[in-house]
Amino acid sequence: MKTSRSISFDGWVLHADIGELVRDGRRIRLQQRPLLVLEELLEHPGELVTREQLIARLWPKGVVDFDTGLNTAVRKLRVALDDVGEVPRYIETIPRRGYRFLGTIDPPADAVTPAAPVGAPVGSAAASQLPAGDRRSVERRAMVPDADVRASRSVSVWSRRGMAFAVVFVLLLGGASAVWWASRPDQTAEHGMTVRLSGFQLLSSDLPTTLPETVDAELTAAFSTDGVVGVSSASAPTPGTSPAYLLGGSIQRDGHAVRVITRLINERSGETLWSNTSNYDGNEVSRVPRHIAVDAGNVVRCGLFGASTYRKPLPDSVLRDYMQFCEGHWDPNIQDGRKALVPAQRVVAAVPDFSWGWAAVAGGYWKVALAADSNRIAEEARASGREAADRAIAIDARNSEALYIKSMVLDRRDWIGREDLLKRAVAAQRLDCGCEYHQYGWMLLNVGRTEEAVEYLRQANDMLALYVYTPLHLAQALVTAGKQDEAKRVFDAAIDLAPDSDFAQRLVAYKASQTGDLELLSDPALPISGDVRAALLQGHRARMSRDAGDRARAVAALLALPATQQTEGVVKLLASLGANREAFEIAARIARTREFPGPAIFWDPSMRGTLVDPGFPALVTELDLVKYWKTTGTRPDVCREGSPPPFCAML
């Protein structure tokens, strides 16, 4: 469909040559991949367009992970078409197979309209047994155009097989849930995971009246994916007795802050499943809707996605504890992540066969290990985390959360074991958070497979760009890949997700040290000590001046910093100034003792000189990287360069 003509459907006009959608004077520019998806669907209206068809069109040369990129493209197209409700208007997902276009394409100006449509309405007896929404869906399938005249007449949304599809649909209605969850664990939920938005009540007259509407828009965007959990703006819950989830709250001015109370309620029982009170900067009211979407979106998606994997609805008390785990697990302040463990333990005490509950326990121990004050406590927490993850995997071998979390509590140098678990997690089932892609990307960065690491981290960021560490780690990978300009933009996205101004300032300081932004480094408001700021500024200026004396003095200033202040930014700057031996020694200490950045520090372009240090082969052997490369048959990207470092000969 590479043509300059316009294609009209249901009030929309697609200008395919410029990738623009128009409706009621509103113009929306589509990115390339969502545009290609729409073109393919429009070429086959009413027919199943398989995922394989779309993948072949979007990525003829291949990518790391087709499925995730395709999900992202479809999500962006749905948002553009405002097709994010509970019942699709234009794009129907056929689970595990592909998509179908439900709209009606207008005929070209010179089209010939046949005297009568081909096809017959579905029997009223069968249709009358369906709910209203399903009845409308069946009725749409009733009028099916003849394939020979489809190009010259108004095209119906269904093919000639519409009658058969309708009958099959009725026969299989009782088993539809099993079909929908076929890609999930064998234990499947018997209830939907759609959250109805009740709106946020504005309690202060001095706040913008459009604030609640903006919050709903942000929440809708946050949940608009091909994942399990979605949102609805329906005025009432769907009929039935299984849990129905309602998300809402209130917004009010409280001194210099804006106080937001968020609640998730089971509408059937009236029980509050999760409640959170947050205070946001009163000088940044325009950012409040994004903060709500981030904070509520991450927790609610985590809680309901996990609950969806159990064979029946979790009791309110259990789901309440699981939501409490999610709040701690997704807290960007790592020290507070320890709060996830106790509620997770209560979950498995109540429901011991809940696999994702055991994964939550493993996740809680992981956060305890990250925040531990001693190696002994950290190792004990890791061991307990592995045990809990094994319990989860024994119940459900396809529990991707347990698989990826277990990889995080293995020995940090067990690269082979970690990769095996992460690959299994990626292959098992897609998490709404993209966490398995995130952690696999970070592992690949540590073993020097930078190009692949960037792709996996991009996938994770596409799946859930609302968690601060996802774009932050992508930005780090982009710096390592030498893509500074893109890295700066992604750093800014991470900063925008910071939960408070102090956190944001720390991220700005980190961005400045990673990218060498002198203007940012000069800002006295950033949380950088005076000695460190002075040494960094001196170093970057010396690097640009290329004066030998300036460089020597800058190196001396950086080396004079205490060991605790010799961060990766200091190390990279030393290497850039030619102090490769000193940079190697400090980087080796960091790689041995710190999980972040770990060995990834060596793969930055500025660190090439440290890779020829005589001690480097012994270091990568000590860190079990040589064992990983030889066992897996892989090599770090630097070994593919024209003049690879000497250690590459070991591989």
N, C-alpha and C positions, 0 to 999 in steps of 0.2 A: 504494500500500500504506500510506496514511496511516490506520492503524487501531490500536485499542488492544489487539487480540488478539495473542497470542504466536505465534511461528512457530518450529517445532522442526526441526532437521536434524542428523543425525549426532552426537547428544549435546549439541548447542548449543541454546539457547533465545534467540531475539531478541525483546526487548520493544520493538517498533518505536516505540511512543508516547513512550518515554523514552530511546530510543537506547542500550539496554543489552543486552550479550551475557552470558549466564550459562552456565557449565559446571562441574559438580562443585562447586557452591557458590562458584566464583570469578566475580566480577562485573567486567565491563570496560565502561566508558562510552565509546562511540564518538563521535568528533567528527562534525559535520554531514555533511561530504562523504563520508567513508568509510561512514557510515550510508546515505546516498542511493545509493552504489554497491551496497552489499549489498542494499538493497531492490529495486533494478532487476534485479540478477542473480537474486534469489529469485523475481521475477515471471516470469522466463523461464528456468527451470531446464533445463540441457542444451542451450540454444540459444545461438547467437552473439548477444551484446549488443554492438553496434558502439560504437566510440569516439564516434561522432556522437550516438547515443542517450544515452550517459552525459553527454556535454558539455551536451546540451540540458536534461537534468534538473538537473545541478549548477550550471550557469551560464546560466539563461534570459536574463539581461540582458547576457551577454558579459563576458570578461576579456581581459587582454593576451595570455596564452598558455594556451590550453586544454590542450594536450598535456601540458605539464610539470605543471600542477596536477592533472590526472587521474592521471598516473603516481604522484604523491605520495599521492593519496587511496587508490589501489589498494594501494600499498606499506603504508600505515598499516593498511588492512583486513587485509592478509596477516599483518602482525605480530600484530594482535589475535587472529586465528584460528590463530596459530602455524603458518602455511602458508608457511614460508620455506625448505623443503627443496629439493633438486634436482628432485624430482618433485612437482608440485602436487597437493594433496589436495582443495582446494575451488575455487580460481580458476585456470583455465587461460588463458594468454595466447595469443591467435591473432594472430601477428605482423602489424602494420600494419592490423589490422582491428578487434580488440576483445578481449572476454573471454567465457569460458563458465563457468558454475557446475557443478562436478562432484559436489557433494554430493547426498544424498537427503533430500528434505523429508518429514517425518512427516505423515501425514494428520490433518486436524482430528478432534476427538473424535466428531463425528457423521458421519464419512466412511463411505462404503459401499465395501468392498473387493471387487473383481471376483473371480470364481472362478478365473480363470487370467490370467496376464500375456499381453499381446500382443507378438509378436516371437519371434524364434528365435535360438539361440546361433550365433555365428560359427563357420564351419567349422574343425575342429581342425587341418586341414592348413595353412590359412593362418596360424592363430594360432601354431602350433608353430614357425613360421619366425622369430618375433619374439623379442627379448630378453624376460626375465621382466617387466620394468617395462612395456614396450610391450604385452606380451600381456595384462597385467591391464587396461591402458587399453582395448584392443580388446574384451576380455570385458565391460567395463562398458558398452560401447556396444551389446551384443547384445540386452539386454532393454529394449525401447522401449515406453512406454505409449501408448495411444491418446489423441489430443489431446482427444477428447470426454469422457473420464473423468478427465483429469489433475487437475482440481480436487477430485475426490471420492475419490481413492485415493492410496496411496503413490507419489510421483512419482519415476520413474527419472531418472538423470542425463543420459540422451540422448533425443533425439526419435526419431520413426519412421524418420528417415533414418540411424539408427545403423549398419545393415548396410552401406549404401552408403558411409558414411564410413569404415567399417573396411576395406572393400576398397580404396578410394582411398588410405587410409593405407598399406596394404601396398605398393600400386603405386608410391607416391611416396616410400617410405622412403629409397631411395637418394638422392633429391634434397631431403630435408628440410633439410639444412644450407643449401642455396641459398635455400630459402623463408625460413628463420629469419633469414638475414643480408640479406634483400632491401633493408632500409633502410640497410645499411652500404655502404662503397665496393665497387666492382666486384671488387677483389681481396679475397677472403674467406678467413678462416682455416678450416682443415680439422679443427680440434680445439676442444673445449669450453673455456670459461673459468670453470670452477667450482673453487674452492679448498676442499680438504678440511682441516678443522680437526683437528689431531692433539692439541691441548691443550697447555697450558703446565705444565711440571713445577715443582712447588714444592720448592725446595731448602733452605728455612729453616723450622724448626719453629715459630718465633715469629711467623710470618705466618699470617693467617687461612686455614684449610683450604678455605674457599669461594672463595678468590681465583681459581684456575684456571677454575672454573665461571663466575664473573662475567666473566672475560676473554672466554670463549667467547660469552657472551650479548651482550657489547658488540660483539664482532666480527661476530656474526650480524646485529645491528641495523645496524651500519655498512654491511654489504653487501646488506641486504634492500631492494633497489630493483628497478625494471623495467629496470635497466641490463644490460650485457653480463656483468659479473663477478658471480658469486654465491658462496655458501659452502655447504658440505655437512658434515654430522656423520657421514657414512657411515664404517663401520669399515674399509673397504678402497677403493682406487681402482676406478673403473669398468674393465671389461676393455678391452683394446686396446693399441695400440703408440704412439699419439700422447701428447704430454706430459700428465702428471697432476700437479697442483700441491698441495703439502702445506705448511700453515702451522702453525708451533708454536714452542716455545722453552722458556725456563726463567726462573724468578723467584727471587731470593734476596736476603737482607739483606746489605748491604756497608757496615758502619759505620753512618753516619747516613743512608745512602741505600738505595734498593731498586734493585738492578741487574736489568735485564730484557734478555735476549738473544732476539731474534726472528729466525727463519729461514724462508725460502721455498725449498722443495726441489722439483725435478722428480723425482717418484717413479719414473719409468721409468729414468732414467739415474743417479739418486742424487746428481746435481750440485746444489750450493747455488747458487741464483739470486740470492739477496739475504740479507744478514745485517746486523743492526744491534744495537748495544749501547747502551742508554740507562740513565742513572741518574736516578731520580726521588726527590723529597723523602721521606725515611723517616717524616716526621711526617704525611704525607698518603697513607697506604697505600690508603685507600678510593678515591682518585682514580687509582690506578695502572691499573686496567682501562680507564678511559676514555682515558688517555694512550696505552696500547698500541693501542686501536682507532683512535685518531686517527692516530698515527704509522705504524702498519702499514697501516691501511685506505687512507690517501691514496696511499701508495707502491705498494701491490699493485694497487689499482684502476687507477692510472695506467699501470703496467707492462703488465698483462695486457690492459687495454682497447686500448692501442696495438698490442700483439702480435696482438690479434684482427683487426686490419685488414689484416694481410699475408696473402698467398694460401696460405701454408703455415706450419707452426710454425717460429718463429725458432730457430736453433741456440742451445744453452745459453749459449755465450760471448757471443753478440749480445744475447740477452735479459738476461744479467747486466749488460752495459753499459747497456742501456736502463733497467733497474731502478735503476742507479746515477744515471743522469740524473734519473729520477723523484724520487729521494731529495733531490737538490739542488734540483730545480724546485719541490718542495713544502715546502722548508725555510722556515719563517716568518721566519727571520732573513735578511733580504734580502742582506746581505753574503755569506752562505754560498751563496746561489743561484748564484754564479758557478761553483761546482763542478759544475754540470750540463753545462757546455759540452763539456769534453774527452771524457767517456764518450759523449755524443751524436755527436761527430765520429767516434769509433771505430765506432759503429753504422753510419753511412752509408758508412764506408770498407769495411766488411765486406758490407753489403747496400745497394748504391747505388740500387736501385729501391724502397726502403722509404719510402713517402711520409711516414709518421709519424716516421720517423727524421730526415728533413729538417726536419719541424716541431719536433722536439726540438732540433736545431741552432739553429733560429730562436729557440726558447725560451731556449736557453743564452745567445745573444747579447743577448736582451732583458734577462736578469738581469745580464749584464755592464754593459749600459747603465745600469740602475738603480743599480748600485753604483759606477759610474765616478767617479773623482776629478776629472775634467776634462771640459769640453764636447767636446773633440776626441775623446777616447776614447769618450765616449758616442755621438757621431755616427757614428764608424767602426763601432761595434758595431751600431748601428741599421741602417746600410747593409748590413752582412754579414747581419744578421737578415732583412732584406727579401729579399736574394738567396736565402737558404736557404728562406724561406717560399715564394718563387716556384718553387723546385725542387720542393717538396712539392706545390704546387697543380698544377704541370704534370703530375705523375704521377697525382694524384687530385684532381680539381676539387672534390670534396665533402669534402675534409679540413677539417673545421670547426676543428680545433686550429690548423692552419696559417693559416686565414683570420683567426681572432681574434688570434693572435699577431702576424701581419703588421700588424693594425690598431694594435697596441701599439708597433710600431717605426716607424710613419709619423711624419712631422712632427706634433708635438703639436697644432698649430693646423689640421691638415687634417681638420676635423670631418666634411666630406662624404665623404672617402675612408675615414675610419675607420668611419663609419656604414654605408657600402656593404658593407665587409668583414664587419662584425658582423652585419648583416642576412643576408648570405649564409651566415655561420656558423650562425646560428640556424635558417635554412631547410634547411641541408645535411643535418645529422644531429646527433642529440643526444649531447653528451658526458656521460659518467657524472658528471663533476665540476660540470656546470652553468657552466663557465667562460665560455662565450660569453654567457650571460645576465648573469653577474656583470659582465663588462667592458662590455657594452652598457648595463646599468643605470648604471654609473659614468659612462659617456660622456653619457648622457641627463641625469644630474645636473649635469654641467658646462655643458651648453647650456641649462639652466634648465627642462627638462621634468621637473620633480620628481615629479609624480604618476605618470608612466609609469616613471620611474627606480625608484621604490619598488616597483612591481609586478614589474619584471624582477629586482630584487635579492631580492625575496621568492621568486621562482621559483628563483633560484640557491641560496638558503638552504634551500629545501625539498628540492632535489636533492642537495645535499651540505652539511650543516650542521656538518661536522667540520673545516673549514679556517678558521682564526682570522680571516682577512681577509674572508670572506664575511659573517658576521654583523656584523663591525666596520663594513664599508661600508654595510650595510643600516641599522645604527644611525645612522650619519652622515646617511643619506638621510632617516630618520625625524625626526631633529632638524631638518633643513632643511624638512621638511613640517609642522613644528610639533607633532609627535606625541611629546612629551617622555617621557611615562610609558612608552609602548611602547618607545621608544628605550633607556630605562634597562634594561629587561628584556633587550633584544637585546645591549646592551653587556655585561651580565652573562654572557650565553651566550658571547660572544667571549672574555671574561676566563677563563671556565671551560676554554677550549680552548688557553690559553697554554701553550707548551712547558715553561716553568719559572717560578719565582716572580718573578724579576726582570722577565721579559717581562710577567707578569700585573700587576705593580705599575705598569709603564709604561702599560698599558691602563687601569688604574684612574685614574691621573693624567689621562689623556686624557678619560676619561668625566667626571671631575670638572670639567675645564675646559670641556667641551662642554655640560654640563647645568647648570653653576652650583651644584653640590652643595657647600654650605659645609662640611658635616660631613666630606666626603671631602677637600676642599681643606685643611682644618685638620689633617689627619693628617700628622705630621712624618715618618712612615715612607715617604711617597710620594716618588718621585724628582723633586721639584720644588725648584728653588733657593729659598733664603730670600727673595730679593728678588722673584722672580716670585710666590711664594705670598702674600707680604704685599700686593703690588699687586693680585692677583686678589681676595683677600678684601676689601680696602678697596673695590675697585670694585663687587663684588656687594652689599656692605652699603650703599654709597652709592646704588646703583640702587634698592634697596628703601626707603631712607629718603626719597628724593626731595628732600633738602635741597640747594640750589644750591651752597652752600659745600663740602659733602661731595663733591658730584659734581666740582666743579672740582679739588679736591685729588686725587681718585681718578684723574681724567684725567691730571693732571700726573705722578702716580706711574707710570701705565702708559706714558706717553710717554717717561719717563726710562729705561725698560728698554733695553738694547742691542738693535739691530735683529735680531740672531740669536735673541733671546728674545721678540720680538713675533710670537707665533704667532697662528693663527686664533682661539684663545680670547681673546687680548688684543684682537684687532681687533673681534670681535663685542661684547665688553664696552664698548669705546670707543663703538661705534655705539649701544649701549643707553643709554649715558650722554649721548647727544646730540652727541658729538664726531664728527659725520659726515664732515667734511672730512678730519680726521686718519685716521679709519678707512678712508676711501676711498684715501688715498695708500698706506697700508701694505698694504691688500688688493690694490691694483693691482700693487704690487711682488711680492706672493706669486703672483698670477695669472700674471704674466709669467715668473716664474723657477722656480716649483715645479709639478711635475706633480700632486702631491697637496698641498693640495686643489684647486689650479687655480682656474678661474673659479667653481667650485661655491661658493666662499666667499661670493659676492655674493647667492646666492639664499636665504640664511637669513633668517627673518622679522626678526631684529634688524637686518639690513643694509638695510632698505627706504629709510632716509634717504640711504644712499650712492648709490642708483640715480638720484637727482635731481641729483647733483653735475654741474656743467657739463662735467667731464672724462669722464663715463661713456660718452657716445656715441662719443667718439674711442677710448676703451679697447676697447670691444667691437668696433669696426671694426678696430683693430690686431690683436686676437686672432682675427680672421676669424669671429667669431660672427655679425655682421650678414650676411656672405656666406652662412653656413650657413643662417640663418633664411630669407633671401630665396630661396635656391636650393631649399630643401626645402619651402617654404611652411609652415613651422612657426613657433611663437612661444613664448617662455618663459612659464611659467604666470603670472608676475606681470602679464603683458599682458592676462590675462583677468579681472583684478580690476576692481572698480567704478571705481576711480580709478587707472588704470595710470600708471606713470612716464612722463615725457616721451619717453624714447628709443623707446618702443613706436611712436610716430608714424613712425619711420624704416622700420618694417616694413609 
